[in-house]
């Protein structure tokens, strides 16, 4: 039996026990994929990550990301939380405020913005791939959300390393009151090779420009507290539909209130390029014993 360094990090928050937690296993070279999947099932968080030495000369470290059910090529809050753990542990060091993470989606650039409030880690999201749903699928999706389709823009399938069905509900109150049929969401998600559905609506209350919620039953996650890839997919939706002109190229999105994990995601849009980020804080630190 040996011990591996282990951290649990809350992401998109500066306060412990808010935001979105991710478990991070450092020095994970000796673990196989089956062991990683079992550990991810054991932590029972939306994602657990494993930090390894890079195979690309461009990268500072390599990351494997697992939900309780499967491995992901990329995910937002696990990338930010893992970068925080990598820096804090000394596994890698930022160079001129930059890190490069290798994962199944490729080499991802990260930027560390330092201020008196702490460090915010930003990710350059993979280029979005956008497609429309079939009309019948859109109808069933809105039925699963308990909403009339005629009142809203058509949903879009947006792949930013993780694929989401994106729905604009216009108003944050509609987002907060949503109670979807997760069995129906799961069926549509599997049909469209999506993790689930991310919805958003605008607000004028507080620092956030919008509220968002992400339901990912296809990944074994009923509701993801604060979702980086979901918010990147929202940004791609805004660009595609032209709504970015109304909302602006930089904004904050609030997410997680409905599951007691309130967090803020900062989004930056530059043409077609999307970056998102936030703060992170370590809540648990120790060792993980493995055979």
N, C-alpha and C positions, 0 to 999 in steps of 0.2 A: 504494500500500500504506500502511495506517495501523496504529497500535498502540492496543489497548484494554487497560485495566488488568485484570489477571488474578490470581486467588488460588486456591489449592487448600487447602481447610480440612478438618481432621478433626473430626468431630462426635461428641458423647457421650463425650468423653475430654478430659483436660487434658494428656495426653502425646502428642507427635507420633507418627504412624504406627500409631496404634490407632484405635478407633472406626470411623466410616464417612466416607470422603472424598467431598467434593463439589467440583467445579470451578465457580468463580464468575467470570463475565465482567461487568465493570462498564461503565457508559456505553455500553450496547449498542443505542442508538437506531438506528444506521445498519444494523443487521443485519436481514435478512429471516428468515422462518421456515425457509426451505430452508437458509440459511447456519447458523442455530442448530442445526438437526438434523445437519448435516454435522460441525460442531464437537463436538457431543455424541457422535457416532459416533467421532470422532477421539480424544477424551479416553478413551473406553471405560470411563468410570466409570458407576456405577448411575444417577447423575443429574448433569447440568450445568445451571447456571442462568444467566440473563441479567437483569441489573438495569437497569431503565428508569425514566424519570420517571413519576409516577403520573398516571392520568387521573381518578381519584376525589379529590375535595377532602378526603376522610377519611383518605387514605393518605399515608405518607411516601415510598413508592417502589412500583414495580410489578415483579413477578417472573414470568418465564416459565421453566418447568421442563421439561427434556427428558431422557428415557432414550436409550440408543443407538438405540432404534427409534421412539419417539413422544413427543409432548408430553403432560404430565400437568397436570390442573387444580390439583393440590395434592400436596405430599409433605412429610413431616416433617423428616427430617434436612437436605434441601436448604434448607428454610425457615430452620432454625436456623443452618446454616452461612452462608447468604446474609446473614442479619441480622448475624452476627458480622462478615462482610466489609464490609457497609454501614457499620456503626459504626466499625470500625477504619480504613476509608478516608476517613471523613468524608462519604460520599455522603448520609447522613441522620444526624440526631441524635435520641437518645431524649429524650422529654419526660416528666419525672417517672417515669422507669423504664419507659416504654412506647413501643412502636413499632407502626405499622399497616402491614401489607403488603397490597397489592392483587395478586390473582392470578385465574386463571379461576374459582376456587371462591368468589370474593368478597373482601371485605376481612377479613383475619385479624389478630386482636389478639395482640401479643407482649408479654411482661413480662420485664424484666431484673432478676434477683435478684442483688444484689452482696453478697459476703462476703469474709472474709480468704482464702478459697480461690479467689476469682476471680468471674467473672460466669456465671450460668446463665441461659440464654434459654428461656422457656417459651412454648408455643403453646396457644391455646384451639382445640381441634380442631373442625371442622365437626360439626354434629349428626349422630349416627349413624343410618343407615338399615339396619335389620336384617331379614333374612328367612331362612326355613329352606330347606335344599336338598331336592330330591326324594330319596326313599329310595334309589332306584337310583344317584343321583349320590353320595350319602353313602357307599354301599357301595363304589363305585369309588374314591372318595377315600381311604378307609381301606385299600383294597387297594393303592393307589399308595404309601401310607405304610408298607405291610408290617405292618399292625396289624389285629387283630380288632375290628370295630365294636362288638360287644356289650359290650366292656369300658369304653366311654367315652361321654360325653355326645354327643348329635348335634352335628355341626358347624353353624356358622352363617355366612351370607353377611353381612358387615358392611362398609358403605360409609361411610368418613369422609373423603370427597374422593377417596380411592383405595379400591377395594373389595378385601377379603381374605376368604378362607375360613378361619375360625378354628377350631382344634381344641385342646381341652384334653387333654393327655397325662398329667395328674395329677402326674407326677414328673419332675424335671429330668434324671434319668439317662436316661429314655426319650427326652427331647428331644435330649440329647447323642449318643445312639447311633443316631439316626434316619438312614436312608439311602434317601430316597424315589426312586421312579421318576419322573423329571422329565418324561419324555414323556407319561406318564399324567396328571401334575399339569397340564401344559400343556393337554391336551385338555379337562379339566374346567374349568380356568380360562377358556378361551375360551368354553365353553358357558355359563358363569355370569357372563361379563363381569367377571371378577376378575383382579387382578394375579397372584395365586397363592395359596399357603397359608401362614399363620403359625400355628405351634404353640407351646405353652407348657406348662411344668410347674413345680410348686412346689419350693422348696429351703429348707433351714435353714442352708446353708453360706454364710458371708460376709455382706456387707451386703445383697445382693439377695434379694428375696422369691421371685423366679421366674427361670427361664431361658427364652429365646425364640429361635426361628429362623424366618426368612422366606424362602420360595422363590418367586421371581417369574419363571418362564420366559416368561410372556406379555409381559413387559417386556424380555426379553433378558438377564435377570439370574438366573443359576442360584441363588445364595444372596446375599441382601442382608446385608451385615455387621451393621449395627445399624439397625433400621427404626422411625422415629417413627410413621408412619401404622399400621404393623402393631401397635405397642404401644398406640396409641389404640384400634384395633379390638379388641384383647384387653380393654382396660378396658370398652368397650361390651358385650362378651360377658359380663364379670363382673357388670355391672349387670343385664343382661337375665336371666341365670341365677340371680342372687342370691348368687353366689360372692363378691361384693364384701364381704359381711358376714364372711366367713372371712379374707379377705386384707387388708382395710382400705382406707381412702380415700386413703392415701398410701403408696407403696412404690417400690422400685427394681427394675428388670428388667435382667438381665445378658444380653448377646447378643454374638455375633461370635467367640466362642472357637474355634469349629470352622473358621473361616477366618483365624485369626491376627490378628483385629482387635477384641479384647476391649473392650467399651464398656458404659456404664451409662445407662439411661433412667429419669428420675424421672417418676412419674405421680401426678397429683392428681385426685381425683374429688369433685365437689360436686353431689350430686343426680344429674341427668342430664348435667351439664357435665363435660367431660374436658379436662384440660390435661396436657401432657407437655413435658419439656425436658431440658437437659443443658449441659455445658460444650462449648467448641469452641476449636480452636487452629489458626492458620495455619501450614502447612508449606511452601508454595511461594508466592512473590510475584514478579510481573514484568509483562510485557506480552505480549499475543497479537497477532500480525501477521495482518491480514486484507486482502484485496484489495477 
